[in-house]
Amino acid sequence: MARISPEELKQKLDRHEPVTVIDLRHSLDFLPEPYTIPGAFRIPMDELDKRSREIPKGQEVVLYCTCPNEASSAMTAVNLRKYGVT
């Protein structure tokens, strides 16, 4: 799984590259700081099964969360493969 820095993501967004950003933060993490990256989809991990069709296939997908060691993002990236998102 590739990693991307916040600076690299900002450059991609500034260049209008086709990238889908998914905010995986749990609602309890989102409430104290209700800010997202512009254009990001808010899909908490527990909603991934029912909302996976919202994630475009054939396009770079960037996941972010607030968990230590990016555990939720890594687990979600593995799960997205079963929906055809590579």
Secondary structure, DSSP 8 states (H G I E B T S, - for coil): -----HHHHHHHHHTT--EEEEE---HHHHTTS----TT-EE--GGGHHHHGGGS-SSSEEEEE-SSGGGHHHHHHHHHHHTTT--
